[in-house]
Amino acid sequence: MKKIKQALLVTFDFTQRGKSGTGFAAGSLLSACRSHELYGQQFTIEHLAIPMSTVAKERLSVAKIVDEIRQTIPLAHLDRLALACYVWSSSLIEPIIKLCKEYGFKGKVILGGYQINSKSCRELYPSGDFYISGYAEASLPEAILDEHSILSRIVDVPVNFEKLASPYLDGSLMLEQGQDMIHWETRRGCVFKCNFCAHRDLKNKKVHLLGMDKIKQELDLFKRKDVKKINVLDPIFNNEPNHEEILKYAIKIGLTALLSLQVRFERINEEFLQLCAQLNVHLEFGLQTAVISESRIIERANNMNKVDKSIALIQQWQQPFEVSLIYGLPGQTVDSFQYSIEYLQQRNVAIIKAFPLMLLEGTQLFEDKNKFNITEDFIDDSGIPHVVACDSFSRGEWQVMHQYAQNLAISEDAA
């Protein structure tokens, strides 16, 4: 009888969603594997979430992580070790693989996540056997089942998003009655080409819509479970025609959960706001900068006339919203960052947030960092390097911008 392969997915999570410790991305991967026609016959998969919170990281070591792996599945029995490669876990990956092999692991290593880019993955992580450079729902089962690859292989199997299994409906992500918050998606990818962002499909630049039947079944479940808040992960929720059908269905079933939607000012209209007014909705706008020259550098062109009109319209509808900016952008200065803040303040935007720029593997801005003489450094205990200087600002000037951002956070807390 053919041996059933045992796989373990290890993720490194800053926050754990729900009692199971399984985040949405991991839940989607587990759901895709468990709905595979050969699951249970030729392979199985388990999940181990490694918390990366400040308190947890103080006790974190490669040896302890490997001990947790061994306790989940003995290394002698483990056929596939799948590790999630993020900016914050990048330095752990090779040492984990090395120590697992020292303890007797003889299986194959599967690497996926935002850090896996076909150009650089082998250089970053030379011990990998399979590298998943895109969406992993179809590629992960392929890598687990592959018995023939001798040399390392990049796996990129297209995902059928219309038929993608739901981690909520199949129980991969368990919901408690009255759960405070969940993450959810109705589409994957983004048509825009912001050069700092890894949300979009970096290869095909497409938006993939999920099946509407599944979306409606999930909304029914969220209603039954009385979920309090739904963070919708779609990069721009109001950019595809099906967003109206989703909101109308939520209205039809009387959904009371707070829907947190990431949207774009240029796509705001009366019809959209009218639907939002019938639900409990909070809108999040990633303006990033109000300075046209900076928006061009990051390929995030903003139509500021439309932004002005949309802010006024949103306020007219009394729709709760927030706007986020980025500091540390190429071409930015202390004065220009202050201008972006004042632009929003002058328009009575109540919630303004500012986040430091970080460069993600595979993005165009990551490739262009030498062009702008970008310097990165660690600014907190997250383990994530952020941009702290470039041609247009010094480290000291970045500190001033950082303080401006801190002041915004203090103002929000005091409000």
N, C-alpha and C positions, 0 to 999 in steps of 0.2 A: 504493500500500500504506500502511495506517495506521501511523503512527510508534509504536514501543513506548516507553512512558514509562519514564524512568529515575528511580528514587527512591533516596534515601540516608537511612538512619536513623542519627542521631548521638546517642549516649548519653554520660553523664558519670558515670563509675564510680569509686567509692572503692577497690574491689578488683576485680581481673579474675579471672574464674573460668575456669581452664584456659588452654591455650596460645593459643587463638583470640582471647582478650580479649573474648569475648561472654558477658555475664551471662545469668542465667536469664530475666529479663523480656524482654530483647532477643531471646533465642533463641526464646521463645514467639511473639513478634510475627513474626519472620522465618519461622518454621515455618508460621504461619497464612497469611502472604502466599504462600509458596511452594506451599502446598497449594490455593490458590485456583484455580478453573477457568480464569481468564484470565491466570494467571501465565505469563510467557514469550511470550504472544501479544499482550497489550496493556500489560503492565508488568513490570518487574524491580525488585529492591531489593538494595542492599548495606548493610553496617553499618560504622560507624566508632565505636570506643570511645575516648573521651577519658579517660585516667586522672586521678583527682582526689586521689591520695595526696599527702601533705605534700611529698615530694621533687618529684613531678611538678608540683604547683601552683606551686612556686617558679620553674619555667620556663614556666608557662602564661600565655598572653596570647591575646586575641581574634584578633590577627593570625596567630599560630601555629596556632590552631584552624582558621581559615579556610584557611590554607595546606594543612593536612591534608585538609580537605574538597575543595579544588581538586585535590590529588594523587590523591584517591580517584576522583572523577568531575569532569571539567572543568565549570566552572559554566555554560558555554554549552550543554552537553549535558544538564544536570541539570533535570529537570522538577518534581520534588517533593523538598523538603528537610524532613525530619521531625526535630524537635528534642525531646529529652526534658527536660521542665521539672520539676526538683526544687528543694527549698529551696536546696541548695548550688550549683545551676547557674543559678538564677533571674536573677542580675545579668548573666549572659553572653548571654542569649537575644537581646535587642533589638540589642546591638552586633554580634553575629554576623550577624543578618539584614541589618543596615544595610551591613556591610562586604561581604557576599556580593553584594548588589545593586550596590554600587559597582564590584565586579569583573565585573559583567555577568550576574549571575543574574537570569533573567526568569521563573522558574517560580513555583510556589505553595509557601507555607510551611505545614507541618502541625505543630501543637503538641499534645503530650500529656504525661501524667504527673500526679503527685499535686498539682502546683501549678495544674492546669487545673480550675477550677470555673466552672460556667456563669454564676455571678453576677459574677465578678471577672476572668475571663480576658482579656477585651478591654481592660480598664483596665490590667491588669498587662503585657500583651503586645499592644499595638495593631497590630503589623505582621503578625500571624497571618492566614492565609487560612482555615484549618480548625483548629478546636479540638476535641480528643477529650477529653470530660469523664468518661468511664467506662472500662470495659475496652476495650482497643484492638484485639483480635485481628480483629474483624469491621469495625471502623470505619476502620482504617488502609488496607486495600485500597479501601474505599469512597471515602476522601478522595483516594487516588492516582488512581483512575479518574474522578473527577468532573471533567467538562469544562465544566459549565454555570454553576456558581456564580460570580457576579460579586462580590457582597458576601461578607463573611466569614460562615462557617457553623459552627455547633456540630454535630458528628457524634457520634451515639450509637446505633450499631447493636448490637442484642442479640447476644451470643455463644452459640452452641450448644456448651456445655461438654462434653456427652456425646460430641460428634464432633470436639472440638478436637484438632488434629494435635499430635504429640509432637515437641519439638525434639531429643530424644535418639534417638528411633527413626528420624527422617528425616535425621539428621546435621547439623542446624543447630547443635547443641551436640555437639561431638566429644568422645568419652571415650577417654582413654589407658588402657592396661592398668595396673591398680593405682593409678588416680587417687586422690589423697589425699582430696579432698572435692568434693561437688557440692551444688547446691540442687535441690529437687524439691517438687512440690505434688500433692495428691490432691483438693483442693477449693479454691474461691475464695470469699472473703467470710466474714462472721461475723454471727451472730444477735444478739449483744450490742451495746449502744449506748454503749460507753465514749466520752465526748465529746472525748477527746484523740486518738482513733485513726482513721487513714485506711485500716486494713485492711479494714474492713467495706464493703459496697456502700452508699455514702452515700445513694443514691437509693432502692433497692429493699429494702435490709436483708435480703438473702437470702444463703443459702449455696448455691453451685453445685457439685454433685458432678461430678467427671470420670469418664469411662467406665471401668468396672472392667477391661475387656479391655485397654485401653491401660495402665492401672496395672500389671497383671500382666506385660505384655510389657516394660515398663520395668524392673520388678523382676528379671525374667529377665536383661535386659541388664546391670543393675548387678552381678548375681551373676557373669555371665560375665566382665565386665571387672574383677572383684575390686575394686570401689570401696571405699575404706576408711571414709569417713564420708558420710552422707546427711543434710544439714540440711533437714528438712521444714518448708516455709514456711507450712503451714496454721495460721491463728491459734489455733485450738483443735482439735487432732487428734482428741481423744476425745469430741467433742460430736455426732458423726453416727454412725448405726448401721453404716455400712460400714467403720469403723475396725477392727472385729474381723476382718472378712473380709480386710482388707489384711494385718494382722499374722499371721493364720493362714496366708495364702499365703506370706509371707516365711519363716515357720517351715517350711512344706512344702518350699520349695526350698533350705533351709539357708543363708539369707542371713547373712553374717558381718559386714557393714558396721555401723558404729556408727550407729544411728538416733537422731537428735536431734529430739525431739518437743515441741512447745509444747502444753501441756495445762492443764486447769483443775482445782483441788482438788475442787470440787463434783462432778466427774464421775469421780472415782477410786473403783474398787471392786476386789474380789478377782479377778474374772474378767479385768479389764484387766491387773492386775499379774501374774497367772499367765501371760498371753501375753507380756508384756514379759520375764519371767524366762527365757523360752525363746529370747530374742534378745539382741543387744547393744544396749541401749537407754539413753539418757540423757534424763531428763524435765526440761523447763523450765517453771516456773510464774511467770506475771506477776501476783504478788499486788498490786503497786503500793503498797499501804498496808495496815497492820493497824488503822488508826483508822477507825471506822465513819463518823464525820461527814465525813472527807475522801473516803471512797469514794463517799458520796452526792453530793458536789459534782461528782465526775468521772463519775458514773453508772456506777460499777464496783462494784456492791454485792457484798460478800464475806460469805458465811456462815461466820463465824469458828468456830463450833462444828464445822462440817464440815471446815474447814481444819485444826483441831486433830486431829480423828480421822484425816484423810487423811495428815497428816505422820506420825503414829504408825504407821499401816498401811504406808506406804511404807518406813519405817525397819524395820518388822518383816520386810518382804520383802527388805530390804537392796538396794533399788532405787536406783541413783545418781540424784540430782536436784539442781537448783538453784532458787533463788527470787530474783526480781528485784523491786526497789522503784523508785519514782520520787521524786525530790526536786525541790522547786520547785512543788508542787501548791498551788492556791488553798486557803486554810484551814489549810495546814500551818505548823508552827512548828519551831524547832530541837528542842524537847522532844518533839513528836509524831513527828518523823522518827526521833529516837533511840529512842522507844518501839517503832516498827515494827522497827527493827534488833534491839532487845533481845528483842522478842517471838519472833523467829526464832532468835536465839542461845540463848534459854532452852529452846528445843525442839531444840537440838543440830543445827540445819540447818548443814551443813558449808560449803556454797557460797552466799553471799549477794552479790548484785550490786545496785548502785544507779545509776540513770541520770538525768541532768538532763532536765527537761521541755522539750520544744519544741512550738510550736504549728504545726499543719499546716493549710494552706489548705483551706477547705471543711468543717472540723470544727466542732462546736458550741462547743468551748472557744475556738477562734480567733475565732468570732463574739462570744463573751462576754468577751473580754479586758478591755474597758473596765469591765465590771461588777465585776471584781475588781481594777481598777487595776493590771493586769499590766504590768511593764516587761521588755523583752527586750534582750539584748545578746549580743555575740560573746564566747564564753568560751574558744575555742581557735582553731586555724587551719583548722577545717573549713569555715568560711564559713556555718555554720548558726546563726541566732540562737536563744538559749535564754532561758527565763524566769529572771530573776535577782532579781525583787522583785515583791511584790503587797501587798494589804491586810494579810496575816497575817505577813509577814516582810520585813525590809529587805535591802539588798544585802549588808551585813555579816553578817547572819544566814544568808543564802544561802551565803556563803563558809564559814561553820562547817559547814553541811550538806554542802557540796562536800568539805570536808576529811574528814568522816565517811565519805563515799563513797570517797574516795581510800584511807582506812585499810582499808576492806573489800577493796579491790583488792590492797593490799599484803599483807593477811592471806591472801588466796587464793593469791597468788604464792608466799608463804612455806610454804604447806601442802604 
